[in-house]
Amino acid sequence: MSVARSLSPESLTELTRALDLSGVFANGTLGGVLARTRRLDLFGFLVIGVVSGLGGGILRDTLLQHGTPVALTDYTYLTVSTCFRIRPGRSARAPAPSSPRRTT
């Protein structure tokens, strides 16, 4: 594979999109961790995950005046930030505090 082929506009676009989606996933996961520590329900967990996952990219595109933010035109971003939050949302509930054991 030549260097010119590996640096084609199509491959750079795919690489940029993959990095952007991995950032959405990572920030959504970070929001999910925050929601879990606050002991939010499933709806709160999803809202915090989506807002933290998509917020950075929307803010970036708005400040750069890049046009309409990509997260609002490409539904893959919403899917990544939502679907990957559903599975952790089921197991994100912190266990109920156990009663202290008495020693007699």
Secondary structure as UniProt FT lines:
FT   HELIX           3..6
FT   HELIX           9..37
FT   TURN            38..39
FT   HELIX           42..63
FT   TURN            64..65
FT   HELIX           70..73
FT   HELIX           75..91
//
